[in-house]
Amino acid sequence: MVKGIERFSLEGKCALVTGGAKGIGRAIGEAMSAAGASVIVADMDLREAEKTAAALGGSAIALEVTDAKAVEAAVAGLEALDTLINNAGIVHNGPSTEIDIAAWERVIDVNLSGVFRTARAFGRAMVARGKGSVISTSSICGQVPVWPQPQAAYNAAKAGVNLVTKSLAVEWARSGVRVNAVAPGYTATELTLAGRSKPEWYNVWLDRTPMGRLADPD
Ligand SMILES: NC(=O)c1ccc[n+]([C@@H]2O[C@H](COP(=O)([O-])OP(=O)(O)OC[C@H]3O[C@@H](n4cnc5c(N)ncnc54)[C@H](O)[C@@H]3O)[C@@H](O)[C@H]2O)c1
């Protein structure tokens, strides 16, 4: 018999969303909570995470994804997860001839190493239990550089997320742990606010998007 809508139920499941306080992460947390999951909003901004958690009926923790000790402490302090959403991310725009190497390193640390650090720490318990799901927020920028804004670090980090995702998916498949990524296009969140205020960028984004608009996080 074909199962119905209940196959999408997350009742009894526990999910943690990094960068869950705002934007796409918040929308993911809201959707998972509405589907019955118990959602932990994990963010470097604890105040915002607490507000979001209160709104969706979940809990909040402070989590900086570049801090290996904090990530390990979060694993130790929480019940085993069914789902990890690796979503925390930042962008830095600047010409590659001039960009400060510290800005490059920060973007790689948050967007790429942060994904690996968090997946590895929470994935260890999933592999031991023989089940779990890791989903990372990649980007269209991981497949092809966007234009006209210069952002080599962001693009490289997201391309790395795609291959880390495939690598872990292959490594953990026989342990019953699934690893996937989603790759949104331009989405109306704080991350794109600066770009949306520059007509010379924003008009190109809209022109090159067949629907002629940004995605809504929801
Ligand atoms: N907005 C877009 O157009 C777009 C498109 C494709 C992919 N993405 C990706 O989606 C994800 C979410 O982006 P968004 O647009 O919702 O951004 P956003 O700026 O609205 O929200 C990002 C959240 O991540 C948190 N965060 C940032 N750095 C962190 C860190 N080091 N540790 C923990 N939390 C941290 C922030 O506090 C914030 O709550 C990112 O990985 C981004 O690269 C965004």
The ligand as a Gaussian input file, in Angstrom:
#p B3LYP/6-31G(d) Opt

LIG

0 1
 N       20.983000      33.843000       1.051000
 C       21.378000      33.253000      -0.077000
 O       21.197000      33.789000      -1.196000
 C       22.023000      31.900000      -0.025000
 C       22.093000      31.157000      -1.223000
 C       22.689000      29.904000      -1.205000
 C       23.209000      29.399000      -0.020000
 N       23.134000      30.140000       1.115000
 C       23.709000      29.550000       2.345000
 O       22.660000      29.343000       3.270000
 C       23.197000      29.362000       4.595000
 C       22.376000      30.329000       5.433000
 O       22.504000      31.631000       4.871000
 P       21.414000      32.776000       5.082000
 O       21.246000      33.456000       3.790000
 O       20.240000      32.255000       5.823000
 O       22.294000      33.762000       6.029000
 P       21.885000      34.684000       7.281000
 O       23.009000      35.646000       7.396000
 O       20.490000      35.180000       7.151000
 O       21.920000      33.663000       8.509000
 C       23.113000      33.003000       8.846000
 C       23.044000      32.527000      10.291000
 O       24.267000      31.818000      10.562000
 C       24.818000      32.289000      11.780000
 N       26.273000      32.128000      11.715000
 C       27.147000      32.806000      10.921000
 N       28.392000      32.408000      11.174000
 C       28.335000      31.461000      12.152000
 C       29.301000      30.706000      12.838000
 N       30.606000      30.855000      12.614000
 N       28.881000      29.793000      13.769000
 C       27.558000      29.670000      14.034000
 N       26.592000      30.383000      13.436000
 C       26.981000      31.272000      12.498000
 C       24.383000      33.736000      11.879000
 O       24.419000      34.216000      13.226000
 C       22.960000      33.681000      11.292000
 O       21.997000      33.392000      12.284000
 C       24.670000      29.764000       4.436000
 O       25.477000      28.602000       4.469000
 C       24.711000      30.418000       3.074000
 O       25.990000      30.356000       2.503000
 C       22.545000      31.370000       1.140000

